Amino acid sequence: MSEYHVASFIAYTYPDEQAQVMSRLSELSSCDIHGDDGKGRIIVTLESESQRGIVDGFEQITNVAGVLNLSPVYHEYCDETN
């Protein structure tokens, strides 16, 4: 069965570390940055062919130096029947 998952999150960091954290996040192949507020909040998404891939990406992001918290916003799952 073919699956597709997309999930969005807000990554929190200290405002003075935001540029460095965004640079580190951009190095992760599974993570896309969609915006920030300049106050320490960064909007990111993960895409994967499995739920495990989303979990792995979540763990990678939380292990990035400077990420204080990662809050889920949205998750969508589609299979070949959707």
C-alpha positions as CSV (number, residue, x, y, z in Angstrom):
1,M,0.0,0.0,0.0
2,S,1.3,3.4,-0.9
3,E,1.0,6.1,1.8
4,Y,1.7,9.9,1.9
5,H,2.0,11.9,5.1
6,V,2.5,15.6,5.6
7,A,2.8,17.3,8.9
8,S,3.4,20.9,10.0
9,F,5.0,22.1,13.2
10,I,6.1,25.3,14.9
11,A,9.7,25.1,16.1
12,Y,10.4,27.4,19.0
13,T,13.9,29.0,19.7
14,Y,15.3,32.1,21.3
15,P,14.9,35.0,18.9
16,D,18.7,35.7,19.0
17,E,19.4,32.1,17.9
18,Q,16.7,32.0,15.2
19,A,18.9,32.5,12.2
20,Q,21.4,29.8,13.3
21,V,18.5,27.4,14.0
22,M,16.9,28.0,10.6
23,S,20.3,27.3,9.0
24,R,20.6,24.0,10.9
25,L,17.0,23.1,10.0
26,S,17.6,23.8,6.3
27,E,20.3,21.1,6.3
28,L,17.8,18.4,7.2
29,S,16.6,16.7,4.0
30,S,13.1,15.9,5.5
31,C,12.4,19.4,6.7
32,D,11.0,22.4,4.8
33,I,10.9,25.9,6.3
34,H,7.9,27.9,5.3
35,G,8.3,31.0,7.4
36,D,9.2,32.6,10.7
37,D,8.0,35.5,12.8
38,G,11.4,36.9,13.8
39,K,10.5,36.3,17.5
40,G,11.7,32.7,17.7
41,R,8.9,30.8,16.0
42,I,9.6,28.9,12.8
43,I,7.0,27.1,10.6
44,V,8.3,23.8,9.3
45,T,6.8,20.8,7.4
46,L,7.7,17.2,7.0
47,E,6.7,14.9,4.2
48,S,7.1,11.1,4.2
49,E,5.8,7.9,2.8
50,S,5.2,6.5,6.3
51,Q,4.1,7.6,9.8
52,R,7.5,6.4,11.0
53,G,9.2,8.9,8.7
54,I,7.3,11.8,10.3
55,V,8.3,10.6,13.7
56,D,11.9,10.3,12.7
57,G,11.8,13.8,11.2
58,F,10.2,15.1,14.4
59,E,13.0,13.6,16.4
60,Q,15.7,15.1,14.1
61,I,14.2,18.5,14.5
62,T,13.9,18.3,18.3
63,N,17.6,17.3,18.4
64,V,18.7,20.4,16.4
65,A,20.8,22.6,18.7
66,G,18.7,25.7,19.7
67,V,15.3,24.1,19.2
68,L,13.5,24.6,22.5
69,N,10.2,23.0,21.6
70,L,8.4,21.6,18.6
71,S,4.6,21.9,18.5
72,P,2.5,19.9,16.0
73,V,-0.1,21.9,14.1
74,Y,-1.4,19.6,11.3
75,H,-1.0,16.0,10.0
76,E,-2.6,14.6,6.9
77,Y,-2.5,11.0,5.8
78,C,-3.5,9.7,2.3
79,D,-3.3,6.2,1.0
80,E,-3.8,4.9,-2.5
81,T,-7.5,4.9,-2.1
82,N,-7.8,8.6,-1.2
